[in-house]
Amino acid sequence: MAGIQPRAASAATRLFIRAAARKGLDPRLRGDDVSGEADEPIKRELGTMGFNCGIVGLPNVGKSTLFNALTATAAAEAANYPFCTIEPNVGRVAVPDPRLFKLAEIAKSAKIIPTQLEFVDIAGLVRGASKGEGLGNQFLANIRQTDAIAHVLRCFEDGNVTHVEGSVDPVRDAETVETELMLADLESLERRVQAAQKKMRGNDKEAKAQLEVMEPVLAALREGKAARTVKLDAEHQKILKQLDLITAKPVVYVCNVEEASAATGNAHSAKVAEFAKAQGAVSVVISAAIEAEVSQLADEAEKAEFLETLGLEETGLARVIRAGYGLLGLITFFTVGPKEARAWTVEAGAKAPQAAGVIHTDFEKGFIRAETISHDDYVACNGEAGAKEAGKMRLEGSDYLVKDGDIFHFRFNV
């Protein structure tokens, strides 16, 4: 498998094998009761979309192995040859948030619904992809409408896994893929500019506004700079987003390291971290091999023990998601009750009516106020009743800025 390294039967491996053999499942995941009432199983479903993320990279960097591990599927064939991903693969995964399970435990919720993240995995890109080399350029359209890009970079040495460039140099690889993405954006934008210029001759105001964004972005791309490097005000940023340029999207560089370096990183990932910082991006160290093993463990306690054995506090998925939320400026709020505990995602800076609108447009249209308890207060007071008694429940109006971890009950009238 691309990106998976052979290793000795360590204590972590033995733990993995033992857990897999037992096929233990987290009670919440298999529907078993956790409240002592055998006839009231807790169900887990996927909720609304947090954000979606396109996965790019050269062939044989562990991209498909990582996709399969993150989404706990075998949708993307992971093999040691270029272009083994021949069709775009889409997978959805629950966003891990321990707070949600604690809230559900306190409220004795019958159902737990985390927010979800969508990954889109396309064929590996190579030099010349923008001109038709390889297969990756055929699928670039599939990631144009994603919110962010996860750029997987090979940061491990392994003579058994071929590298299309003949050597391991993740910064070079990042620049290779970024160049191909910029060339693809350049070709797309040149066509759009020509069309907008024709419309502007007819005094089209929308075309004029678009050109105010497209022309400086086009100039940057011609200079070999990504679209995201162009400084624009908030209104022009909205127009830029509508253009679906790949290099306008925030990037998380995912450093796929050997298992021994999963907790600390290595010299390759350190170079990527410097490169990412200079680009205004972030990097995350991950081992696709470890993630592949973790994805086979359903029992949360076994999973935590397995990670601890390797010196890890959380999965790579959690780190990738946290980085994505940070780049996109996203936060989480909750709705909690006996029927369900549910996580929702909004942009930082959203006000209470906008949060209500994420649940249902009628909630936003007829918004009156929001009964609000912070996550910490809810837990400290052992639930809504305790929070009310302690004076920790607040009534917030339409100007209230949502805070990460807020628990809402919206009052509305339509």
Buried (B, 14 or more C-beta within 10 A) or exposed (E): BBBBBEBEEEEBBEBBEEBBEEEBBBBBBBEEEBEEEEEEBBEBEBBBBBBBBBBBBBBBBBBBBBBBBBBBBEBBBBBBEBBBBEBBBBBEBBBBBEBBBBBBBBBBBBBBBBBBBBBBBBBBBBBEBBEEEBBBBBBBBBBBEBBBBBBBBBBBBBEEBBBBBEEBBBBBBBEBBBBBBBBBBBEBBBEBBEEBBEBBEEEBEEBEBBBBBBBBBBEBBEEEBBBBBBEBEEEBBEBBEEBBBBBBBBBBBBBBBBBBBBBEBBEBBBBBBEBBEEBEBBBBBBBBBBBBBBBBBBBBEBBBBBBEBBEBEBBBBBBBBBBBBEBBEBBBBBBBBEEBBBBBBBEBEBBBBBBBBBBEEEBBEBBBBBBBBBBEBBBEBEBBEBBEEEEBBBEBEBEBEBEBBBBBBBBBEE
